[in-house]
Amino acid sequence: MERFSRFPTTFPSFQKPAAISRFFSHIRRLPPGDKLIASILALAVVVSCLMGIRELQKTFLVEQPARGGTLIEGMVGAPRFVNPLLALTDADRDLTMLTYAGLMGISATGELTPVLAESYTISEDGKTYTFIIRQHAKFSDNTPVTAEDVVFTVEKAQDPTLKSPEYANWANIRAEVVDSRTVRFTLPQAYAPFIEDTTLGILPSKLWRNVPNDQFPFSPLMERPVAAGPFRVTNVLRDGNGVIKEYDLVAFKGYATGRPYLDGIHFKFFTSPSDLAGAVRRGAVESAYGVAKDGALRAPYARVFGVFYNPDKQPIFENKEVREALSVAINRDNIVNTLLGGYATPLTGPLPPEGADTFEPAALPDPATRIEAARLILDEGGWDYEEGVGWTKGETAMPTITLRTSSVAELKLIASSVQADWELLGIPVALELYEPGSLTQEVIRPREYDALLFGEVVGRDRDLFAFWHSSQRRDPGLNVALYTNETVDALLAKARAESDTEAAHADIVSAGQLIAADYPAAFTHAPDFLYAVPKDLKGIVLPQVTSPSDRFATVASWHRYTEFVWPILVSSK
């Protein structure tokens, strides 16, 4: 114990420097008025010094995101299948996006970027894709993500008895394990957009392998998934009827590209858009998509709406001048600015704004003269108009056109606007509305319509093949205009096999020009994606949105706090 005797057992008290003591002594001897003035001046000096030090810090330090804080997100509907193979609704896809991760993900610019994958290579013939999984990629139970998990997930997507919405993307792909961290995909033919399919969330095979397909929807893992996404589920709250009302997510520390800055996201689910909008106004939720609010973020939606003609059902649409006149007569300004509140872009071609800005589609009709312009097109096409009789061309009389669409409020309004425009042109229209499910099964799939008001999700790669190639004219293809053009077919097929993205883009643009010039549909608009968020939430960058869940593409970088650090300590995330 003697070696400690050299240290003092008591410590000297702190003594003020003599100069400071004399300063306070002088202050105390001043009259009250002078004492107040001196105190204010001293305080001002102290504040100035502190501000100077802070500004000096900013000169040498760098501001970066800091961890902490949560977000309360509201949305319409309730989740049922939080699983990448069975997700059907927006609520399903939102929670799947946040809890699962794929080999690839979407960056802020809309480009694909590795997530669970460390790297990948593509063979010269464009048919073989080989991915290396990150060494430290793991699921939320801290078990590693392996090539076996990837192959298991793909094989489940390919299983027709599971009836996965992902089946079409993976049906003809061969997936094989090369080693524990390497997986290889072999395609029957080169298909450049395939890389986007690898954003599919990966399931842990050890937990799902013994779950029969008919029990997949009922597994506890459907509600509380074990996955490799940026967040994991901690709590689920149901109402008295068993419907999920709230969901709690917390940041997953082991996320492949780094723990999210937010500590968590709390979801609240509502039964109607009006209930959700009211919750946003009251501050019961902080963020929600589809809600128009001052400061709401806007992004281009990769969706195109229009009225698609069916010449097989209504032969009058075989006349190009009729198709063109109907398109010209539509008041797109009314649709975009009145019915949609300005949250859309008027269109006359098959590509959304992100893809259409590099070519010149047919000019938008002048709203004030559109009816006269449409009448002139019919006149020049050999049609005559007589009051009480309508339009005739020889022995052919213009029939009543049946326009069918969904009973969704927004589409109902647009359909009524189109009906009014066509009747101003002198063409009678019968409007029929269907529930969304019935519209798909009874109208779209069997092609039972004269004209169909419908929206197409074009996608980030702007691949128009499924919508406009002649091979897709019948169900399950989506060429609902039954369009045929050999040159367009060749361009769309070539774009799919093209490894040069600029060349593929040029082919798609050329095809888009030809389609627009043929008027197989009266294209109307591309809606905007709206996302109301709190003012203090930073780091949000919306890519071009194909599905509302895309808003979470960069969620790991969202933050509510910042901190100043030395440049050498700046986070690379």
DRENBA-247369 format. One line per 2 residues: number of its first residue (from 1); their letters; for each residue z, y, x of C-alpha. Coordinates in pm, whole numbers, padded with zeros to 5 digits. Layout:
// residues N
NUM) a) Z Y X | ... $
END
This chain:
// residues 573
1) me) 00000 00000 00000 | 00043 00237 00299 $
3) rf) -00331 00306 00318 | -00304 00506 -00008 $
5) sr) -00024 00730 00121 | -00272 00975 00268 $
7) fp) -00389 01082 -00079 | -00179 01351 -00252 $
9) tt) 00007 01248 -00564 | -00031 01602 -00711 $
11) fp) -00335 01831 -00716 | -00341 02208 -00664 $
13) sf) -00399 02413 -00980 | -00727 02603 -01015 $
15) qk) -00702 02963 -00896 | -00938 03239 -01023 $
17) pa) -01125 03424 -00746 | -00955 03755 -00662 $
19) ai) -01260 03963 -00766 | -01262 03809 -01116 $
21) sr) -00886 03868 -01150 | -00923 04234 -01055 $
23) ff) -01215 04271 -01304 | -01010 04141 -01598 $
25) sh) -00712 04352 -01483 | -00925 04669 -01504 $
27) ir) -01056 04564 -01848 | -00703 04522 -01981 $
29) rl) -00609 04876 -01868 | -00904 05039 -02052 $
31) pp) -00856 05221 -02385 | -00939 05001 -02692 $
33) gd) -01281 05161 -02752 | -01389 05127 -02388 $
35) kl) -01248 04775 -02379 | -01476 04677 -02673 $
37) ia) -01781 04829 -02507 | -01704 04655 -02178 $
39) si) -01654 04323 -02355 | -01990 04357 -02535 $
41) la) -02165 04441 -02210 | -02002 04143 -02036 $
43) la) -02111 03915 -02319 | -02466 04049 -02297 $
45) vv) -02471 03978 -01923 | -02350 03622 -01982 $
47) vs) -02610 03560 -02256 | -02886 03706 -02038 $
49) cl) -02783 03482 -01751 | -02783 03173 -01974 $
51) mg) -03125 03261 -02114 | -03254 03320 -01765 $
53) ir) -03124 02983 -01653 | -03291 02819 -01957 $
55) el) -03627 02984 -01881 | -03591 02884 -01517 $
57) qk) -03533 02525 -01631 | -03850 02537 -01839 $
59) tf) -04041 02643 -01529 | -03943 02327 -01345 $
61) lv) -03867 02081 -01627 | -04101 01914 -01876 $
63) eq) -04037 01876 -02249 | -04087 01523 -02380 $
65) pa) -04000 01325 -02694 | -03646 01194 -02722 $
67) rg) -03516 00897 -02914 | -03323 00936 -03235 $
69) gt) -03356 01028 -03599 | -03492 00844 -03901 $
71) li) -03760 00908 -04163 | -03738 00857 -04541 $
73) eg) -04081 00748 -04666 | -04177 00717 -05033 $
75) mv) -04467 00528 -05188 | -04592 00392 -05519 $
77) ga) -04558 00019 -05582 | -04334 -00247 -05434 $
79) pr) -04407 -00497 -05154 | -04449 -00869 -05225 $
81) fv) -04626 -01017 -04923 | -04514 -00860 -04595 $
83) np) -04748 -01082 -04399 | -05083 -01006 -04232 $
85) ll) -05248 -01312 -04390 | -05148 -01237 -04749 $
87) al) -05091 -00861 -04769 | -05272 -00733 -05078 $
89) td) -05122 -00400 -05184 | -05072 -00075 -04996 $
91) ad) -04697 -00145 -04986 | -04766 -00489 -04836 $
93) rd) -05000 -00347 -04575 | -04768 -00058 -04483 $
95) lt) -04474 -00284 -04405 | -04698 -00538 -04234 $
97) ml) -04840 -00263 -04012 | -04490 -00157 -03909 $
99) ty) -04339 -00500 -03850 | -04635 -00699 -03710 $
101) ag) -04861 -00639 -03411 | -05203 -00769 -03314 $
103) lm) -05374 -00824 -02983 | -05532 -00483 -03041 $
105) gi) -05423 -00173 -03228 | -05560 00167 -03328 $
107) sa) -05515 00474 -03108 | -05477 00835 -03222 $
109) tg) -05851 00886 -03176 | -05935 00585 -03391 $
111) el) -06037 00377 -03091 | -05907 00025 -03042 $
113) tp) -05641 -00016 -02775 | -05452 -00321 -02639 $
115) vl) -05108 -00387 -02792 | -04998 -00748 -02748 $
117) ae) -05296 -00796 -02520 | -05278 -00686 -02161 $
119) sy) -05655 -00695 -02122 | -05968 -00862 -02255 $
121) ti) -06320 -00947 -02144 | -06645 -01002 -02333 $
123) se) -06915 -01241 -02214 | -07262 -01110 -02135 $
125) dg) -07409 -01268 -02447 | -07142 -01100 -02662 $
127) kt) -07023 -01429 -02810 | -06703 -01499 -02614 $
129) yt) -06391 -01281 -02610 | -06104 -01372 -02377 $
131) fi) -05764 -01203 -02414 | -05468 -01203 -02174 $
133) ir) -05135 -01153 -02353 | -04878 -00918 -02200 $
135) qh) -04623 -01107 -01996 | -04328 -00948 -02177 $
137) ak) -04475 -00945 -02531 | -04216 -01090 -02767 $
139) fs) -04119 -01128 -03130 | -03817 -00958 -03287 $
141) dn) -03610 -01274 -03228 | -03681 -01221 -02855 $
143) tp) -03904 -01529 -02820 | -04232 -01479 -02629 $
145) vt) -04569 -01425 -02798 | -04802 -01701 -02676 $
147) ae) -05165 -01801 -02707 | -05048 -02082 -02935 $
149) dv) -04912 -01822 -03180 | -05248 -01642 -03182 $
151) vf) -05448 -01960 -03244 | -05205 -02071 -03517 $
153) tv) -05245 -01736 -03694 | -05625 -01752 -03679 $
155) ek) -05634 -02112 -03800 | -05415 -02017 -04095 $
157) aq) -05652 -01729 -04177 | -05938 -01982 -04170 $
159) dp) -05764 -02225 -04404 | -05936 -02184 -04745 $
161) tl) -05637 -02328 -04931 | -05420 -02036 -04818 $
163) ks) -05670 -01794 -04979 | -05609 -01523 -04721 $
165) pe) -05795 -01190 -04757 | -05864 -01232 -04384 $
167) ya) -06065 -01551 -04438 | -06408 -01381 -04429 $
169) nw) -06331 -01216 -04093 | -06237 -01542 -03921 $
171) an) -06424 -01819 -04105 | -06673 -01899 -03829 $
173) ir) -06469 -01806 -03521 | -06343 -02074 -03281 $
175) ae) -06002 -01991 -03131 | -05860 -02193 -02842 $
177) vv) -05564 -02183 -02607 | -05665 -02148 -02240 $
179) ds) -05307 -02124 -02116 | -04981 -01986 -02252 $
181) rt) -05097 -01625 -02211 | -05473 -01664 -02250 $
183) vr) -05667 -01713 -02573 | -06044 -01741 -02615 $
185) ft) -06255 -01664 -02923 | -06610 -01796 -02954 $
187) lp) -06845 -01640 -03210 | -07155 -01813 -03354 $
189) qa) -07356 -01503 -03265 | -07295 -01164 -03105 $
191) ya) -07107 -00932 -03341 | -06981 -00609 -03184 $
193) pf) -06738 -00514 -03469 | -06543 -00839 -03410 $
195) ie) -06302 -00661 -03177 | -06153 -00476 -03475 $
197) dt) -06058 -00808 -03634 | -05819 -00870 -03343 $
199) tl) -05582 -00610 -03489 | -05466 -00896 -03714 $
201) gi) -05086 -00931 -03691 | -04968 -01243 -03507 $
203) lp) -04724 -01488 -03669 | -04462 -01684 -03469 $
205) sk) -04599 -02039 -03500 | -04263 -02206 -03448 $
207) lw) -04126 -02047 -03767 | -04433 -02083 -03990 $
209) rn) -04582 -02413 -03874 | -04381 -02630 -04113 $
211) vp) -04422 -02402 -04415 | -04676 -02556 -04658 $
213) nd) -04951 -02324 -04778 | -04826 -02328 -05135 $
215) qf) -04483 -02216 -05009 | -04611 -01933 -04787 $
217) pf) -04562 -01666 -05056 | -04203 -01779 -05118 $
219) sp) -04077 -01807 -04761 | -03777 -01582 -04673 $
221) lm) -03992 -01469 -04379 | -04219 -01295 -04629 $
223) er) -03945 -01045 -04707 | -03771 -01032 -04368 $
225) pv) -04043 -01110 -04114 | -03988 -01212 -03756 $
227) aa) -04276 -01036 -03585 | -04377 -00831 -03283 $
229) gp) -04437 -00488 -03438 | -04266 -00156 -03357 $
231) fr) -03998 -00200 -03626 | -03795 -00485 -03773 $
233) vt) -03639 -00526 -04118 | -03260 -00491 -04150 $
235) nv) -03198 -00448 -04521 | -03377 -00496 -04854 $
237) lr) -03244 -00349 -05181 | -03358 -00483 -05521 $
239) dg) -03299 -00358 -05874 | -03155 -00565 -06158 $
241) ng) -03495 -00724 -06222 | -03534 -00837 -05864 $
243) vi) -03797 -00573 -05780 | -03768 -00428 -05430 $
245) ke) -03668 -00061 -05447 | -03575 00019 -05086 $
247) yd) -03647 -00119 -04739 | -03472 -00041 -04411 $
249) lv) -03652 -00074 -04079 | -03507 -00013 -03733 $
251) af) -03684 00032 -03402 | -03763 -00290 -03216 $
253) kg) -03648 -00241 -02857 | -03880 -00513 -02730 $
255) ya) -04203 -00370 -02875 | -04491 -00445 -02637 $
257) tg) -04593 -00085 -02567 | -04239 00057 -02568 $
259) rp) -03958 00117 -02816 | -04046 00374 -03086 $
261) yl) -03874 00712 -03057 | -03753 00704 -03418 $
263) dg) -03444 00493 -03475 | -03570 00377 -03811 $
265) ih) -03771 00430 -04130 | -03620 00402 -04477 $
267) fk) -03867 00320 -04757 | -03818 00410 -05123 $
269) ff) -04059 00269 -05381 | -04164 00441 -05706 $
271) ts) -04345 00324 -06017 | -04592 00613 -06053 $
273) ps) -04758 00890 -05847 | -04581 01154 -06057 $
275) dl) -04241 01000 -05979 | -04327 00999 -05609 $
277) ag) -04452 01360 -05615 | -04129 01463 -05790 $
279) av) -03921 01288 -05524 | -04109 01477 -05252 $
281) rr) -04049 01810 -05427 | -03676 01736 -05468 $
283) ga) -03641 01625 -05107 | -03539 01273 -05210 $
285) ve) -03806 01149 -04971 | -03946 01327 -04668 $
287) sa) -04293 01180 -04637 | -04553 01022 -04864 $
289) yg) -04929 00976 -04865 | -05151 01096 -05147 $
291) va) -04922 01391 -05224 | -05073 01741 -05206 $
293) kd) -04815 01966 -05044 | -04823 02276 -04823 $
295) ga) -04855 02158 -04465 | -04968 01808 -04562 $
297) lr) -05177 01638 -04296 | -05542 01568 -04379 $
299) ap) -05772 01310 -04224 | -06120 01185 -04308 $
301) ya) -06112 00880 -04531 | -06371 00620 -04431 $
303) rv) -06470 00580 -04796 | -06785 00676 -04981 $
305) fg) -06803 00718 -05358 | -07113 00729 -05570 $
307) vf) -07297 00601 -05874 | -07489 00288 -05779 $
309) yn) -07801 00196 -05975 | -07884 -00161 -06081 $
311) pd) -08262 -00196 -06127 | -08225 -00562 -06228 $
313) kq) -08014 -00465 -06528 | -08184 -00133 -06603 $
315) pi) -08554 -00129 -06496 | -08575 00250 -06533 $
317) fe) -08409 00268 -06190 | -08719 00120 -06030 $
319) nk) -08862 00475 -06058 | -08761 00676 -05752 $
321) ev) -08804 01010 -05932 | -08547 00900 -06192 $
323) re) -08297 00799 -05923 | -08350 01125 -05737 $
325) al) -08328 01345 -06049 | -08000 01181 -06154 $
327) sv) -07857 01243 -05808 | -07968 01607 -05798 $
329) ai) -07821 01674 -06144 | -07464 01584 -06040 $
331) nr) -07234 01883 -05987 | -07060 01777 -05665 $
333) dn) -06893 02116 -05636 | -06710 02049 -05965 $
335) iv) -06608 01700 -05850 | -06477 01813 -05512 $
337) nt) -06323 02152 -05585 | -06214 02120 -05948 $
339) ll) -06142 01754 -06013 | -06019 01667 -05663 $
341) gg) -05859 02001 -05576 | -06076 02054 -05269 $
343) ya) -05943 01739 -05100 | -06284 01576 -05049 $
345) tp) -06625 01629 -04890 | -06945 01628 -05100 $
347) lt) -07200 01366 -04991 | -07562 01275 -05049 $
349) gp) -07574 00977 -04811 | -07398 00643 -04744 $
351) lp) -07188 00749 -04444 | -06852 00931 -04461 $
353) pe) -06818 01268 -04280 | -06712 01116 -03947 $
355) ga) -07040 00926 -03934 | -07261 01168 -04124 $
357) dt) -07213 01473 -03904 | -07480 01362 -03657 $
359) fe) -07771 01351 -03899 | -07909 01563 -04180 $
361) pa) -07895 01390 -04519 | -08072 01542 -04817 $
363) al) -07941 01893 -04876 | -07673 01932 -05141 $
365) pd) -07817 02061 -05469 | -07730 02417 -05567 $
367) pa) -07475 02383 -05850 | -07633 02676 -06038 $
369) tr) -07990 02542 -06035 | -07936 02167 -06011 $
371) ie) -08041 02086 -06369 | -08364 02284 -06336 $
373) aa) -08432 02114 -06003 | -08372 01771 -06155 $
375) rl) -08605 01848 -06448 | -08875 01955 -06205 $
377) il) -08846 01622 -06020 | -08900 01434 -06348 $
379) de) -09187 01665 -06445 | -09363 01605 -06114 $
381) gg) -09304 01232 -06159 | -09506 01232 -06481 $
383) wd) -09220 01252 -06731 | -09237 01473 -07041 $
385) ye) -08942 01605 -07238 | -08944 01666 -07612 $
387) eg) -08644 01788 -07809 | -08513 01511 -08033 $
389) vg) -08718 01249 -07850 | -08602 01283 -07490 $
391) wt) -08788 01196 -07172 | -09099 00978 -07192 $
393) kg) -09360 00864 -06946 | -09658 00713 -07120 $
395) et) -09515 00445 -07345 | -09185 00431 -07154 $
397) am) -08889 00614 -07308 | -08580 00708 -07108 $
399) pt) -08306 00470 -07229 | -07934 00530 -07273 $
401) it) -07770 00455 -06940 | -07441 00265 -06945 $
403) lr) -07208 00394 -06674 | -06917 00165 -06590 $
405) ts) -06617 00235 -06371 | -06241 00185 -06333 $
407) sv) -05990 00331 -06578 | -05805 00489 -06282 $
409) ae) -05747 00854 -06380 | -05943 01004 -06091 $
411) lk) -06251 00788 -06147 | -06236 00846 -06521 $
413) li) -06255 01222 -06463 | -06546 01188 -06220 $
415) as) -06734 00954 -06454 | -06694 01202 -06741 $
417) sv) -06829 01479 -06517 | -07132 01270 -06421 $
419) qa) -07190 01181 -06787 | -07188 01550 -06884 $
421) dw) -07432 01639 -06603 | -07680 01366 -06699 $
423) el) -07664 01462 -07065 | -07740 01823 -06967 $
425) lg) -08052 01680 -06805 | -08138 01520 -07138 $
427) ip) -08050 01162 -07049 | -07802 00988 -07286 $
429) va) -07508 00811 -07122 | -07255 00559 -07254 $
431) le) -06931 00553 -07053 | -06729 00228 -07028 $
433) ly) -06394 00199 -06850 | -06230 -00118 -06716 $
435) ep) -05900 -00210 -06563 | -05950 -00247 -06185 $
437) gs) -05917 -00627 -06188 | -06150 -00664 -06485 $
439) lt) -06403 -00430 -06327 | -06423 -00655 -06023 $
441) qe) -06440 -00987 -06205 | -06640 -00895 -06514 $
443) vi) -06866 -00617 -06391 | -06911 -00598 -06014 $
445) rp) -06924 -00964 -05914 | -07178 -01069 -06182 $
447) re) -07364 -00733 -06141 | -07319 -00649 -06509 $
449) yd) -07388 -00275 -06514 | -07670 -00025 -06547 $
451) al) -07488 00222 -06323 | -07154 00176 -06144 $
453) lf) -06920 00450 -06021 | -06760 00281 -05723 $
455) ge) -06611 00344 -05379 | -06696 00167 -05053 $
457) vv) -06462 00137 -04754 | -06710 00184 -04470 $
459) gr) -06465 00134 -04183 | -06420 00296 -03843 $
461) dr) -06723 00119 -03697 | -06940 00257 -03983 $
463) dl) -07096 -00086 -04026 | -07317 -00064 -04338 $
465) fa) -07436 -00425 -04329 | -07220 -00559 -04616 $
467) fw) -07319 -00267 -04842 | -07691 -00222 -04774 $
469) hs) -07846 -00531 -04611 | -08067 -00721 -04857 $
471) sq) -07884 -01048 -04782 | -07573 -00898 -04945 $
473) rr) -07730 -00827 -05286 | -07539 -01105 -05460 $
475) dp) -07168 -01179 -05480 | -06971 -01198 -05254 $
477) gl) -07194 -00941 -05084 | -07127 -00573 -05159 $
479) nv) -07482 -00445 -05191 | -07409 -00333 -05548 $
481) al) -07730 -00125 -05564 | -07932 -00444 -05497 $
483) yt) -08110 -00241 -05231 | -08393 -00388 -05024 $
485) ne) -08562 -00223 -04726 | -08694 -00431 -04436 $
487) tv) -08659 -00148 -04184 | -08298 -00086 -04288 $
489) da) -08227 -00460 -04266 | -08358 -00470 -03910 $
491) ll) -08157 -00163 -03804 | -07831 -00291 -03953 $
493) ak) -07870 -00636 -03799 | -07956 -00483 -03462 $
495) ar) -07653 -00250 -03475 | -07420 -00546 -03531 $
497) ae) -07543 -00730 -03223 | -07568 -00418 -03002 $
499) sd) -07308 -00405 -02724 | -07393 -00041 -02646 $
501) te) -07187 00158 -02897 | -07409 00467 -02871 $
503) aa) -07719 00261 -02943 | -07545 00091 -03236 $
505) ha) -07442 00430 -03370 | -07802 00556 -03348 $
507) di) -07924 00253 -03543 | -07665 00308 -03816 $
509) vs) -07753 00677 -03842 | -08122 00591 -03875 $
511) ag) -08044 00337 -04145 | -07829 00596 -04323 $
513) ql) -08117 00844 -04327 | -08354 00589 -04479 $
515) ia) -08102 00485 -04744 | -08031 00847 -04841 $
517) ad) -08405 00917 -04876 | -08453 00619 -05112 $
519) yp) -08181 00732 -05357 | -08050 00383 -05441 $
521) aa) -07730 00557 -05549 | -07615 00905 -05641 $
523) ft) -07358 00956 -05364 | -07089 01200 -05469 $
525) ha) -06806 01245 -05220 | -06576 01114 -04949 $
527) pd) -06208 01178 -05032 | -05958 01320 -04786 $
529) fl) -05645 01128 -04691 | -05333 01340 -04749 $
531) ya) -04998 01274 -04587 | -04697 01496 -04664 $
533) vp) -04450 01495 -04373 | -04140 01697 -04275 $
535) kd) -04202 01996 -04052 | -03979 01869 -03772 $
537) lk) -04160 01534 -03738 | -04377 01557 -03428 $
539) gi) -04628 01336 -03250 | -04824 01243 -03564 $
541) vl) -05197 01209 -03509 | -05399 01054 -03790 $
543) pq) -05711 00859 -03695 | -05998 00822 -03939 $
545) vt) -05828 00633 -04220 | -05977 00317 -04372 $
547) sp) -05651 00203 -04536 | -05335 00411 -04602 $
549) sd) -05146 00190 -04357 | -05360 00341 -04077 $
551) rf) -05131 00646 -04091 | -04880 00436 -03898 $
553) at) -05124 00361 -03615 | -04932 00589 -03374 $
555) va) -04585 00553 -03531 | -04425 00449 -03201 $
557) sw) -04491 00803 -03073 | -04349 00990 -03372 $
559) hr) -04030 01181 -03292 | -03788 01436 -03434 $
561) yt) -03616 01536 -03108 | -03723 01646 -02762 $
563) ef) -03554 01682 -02423 | -03628 01852 -02089 $
565) vw) -03660 01627 -01786 | -03788 01647 -01431 $
567) pi) -04163 01571 -01413 | -04099 01253 -01216 $
569) lv) -03894 01118 -01510 | -04154 01185 -01783 $
571) ss) -04209 00880 -02004 | -04555 00726 -01980 $
573) k) -04560 00629 -02349 $
END
